[in-house]
């Protein structure tokens, strides 16, 4: 059987090779598909920090994804319209700079995750699922009723935001940016999983009492994981909005939270590259089966059923046949 | 001055009272055996010390009132618990189990592995695949990695093979001789306890009924309170 790290390398090499091949053969749509995979995998990596390491089944991660999207949309729309966001105490006209947008998305995602986590992490099990879902839906309905930023219609950004030294309108260059951010997020997950913090978090999901008896506070461990998770997912949201040059309330919808979770379940919960495998499979099915039938989600549902019944470790688990070290 | 003092400690599980007034003390470097038949309140006394159950009465550790502290804060004062039934973090490896709850101090992985060489051999193996004895060693090692001032062992050798029991008792004797760590130990093996314990506290129906030097435990007491 293949070792998980080899499989991860093959997956990431494949995700890199396909758009490079598409660039050489002048197939920009394939590059966009690969970029979509990288961004959605990044969102999955974010959720996997909470779900895989901390056992936190959050059905509200679309809130952070949407916050990232709207951080991009609001900053860029003001900049493109030369319409200041605020004038006092200083003039701020928004920005078209990706690094500033990413930083804003990460900070806003972190703040939202902190506030949501402070309340929701006092519950567990089905109550935690429901309370995170409720928070996600609160953001969804708020964005619908926010006419200043497009309400139900969303916000369009005419030109993709910029990154110093790169032409982000070139699909391969934008893909490269997203791929590097995905690698950094995977590195963060890998480091966290092996750190004392990650081990304690994993221990806390197995027994709160034993971890408390060793002098640690499971609530604090989970809150930190939830905030990091929210930050990574918000960054993915900002990139997703930039990819589409459009942001709308659907980024906050519970279906989005469900999709991010599906990536992880398909790929393998707590597997480092589980979200990459899951997002790649999801986008591939959406692209191919979507062309065959509008009801392609039926096939996705059947696949999900098969994975849950026969491959509990997801695609990666089925291929490496080994329990994840941190599940 | 004693490190841990219990004064007429009571404890309840919901409406059911489990402790009716346990008093005991443990000094620095002292090994105390907490003994009694099944259901007499030994584990509940440990849970009371570790703040895992609501208690009444006086409970101080290292000069601090434990009754006002939650479990994790009490542990941070220096309580290292080896719970009944081993209870390792099964999916984590031996090394990860040791690191997960470690705090800085004298005890690190090298010292724990020197005390229990079997753990060094099994370093990268998941705890769930270890034998019962190895899991017990890991549970003790994990508690030591929190660098406690008082190590509490609840039935540490229960259900283990004689050879493994001997290894664990040897390690406890080493701990006592070399580190001067205070230990509260619950066990049913009187002869093995006798090799390490300085004093004994006998419990009967949730209250202490006899406290004294371990050597002063007479056969009549043992028969009456331990049924042996």
Interface residues (C-beta under 8 A of the other chain):
Chain A: X196 X199 X200 X202 X203 X206 X207 X209 X210 X211 X212 X213 X214 X215 X216 X217 X323 X325 X326 X327
Chain B: X50 X52 X70 X71 X72 X73 X75 X76 X79 X80 X81 X83 X87 X89 X90 X91 X92 X93 X96 X97 X99 X100 X101 X102 X103 X126 X142 X143 X146
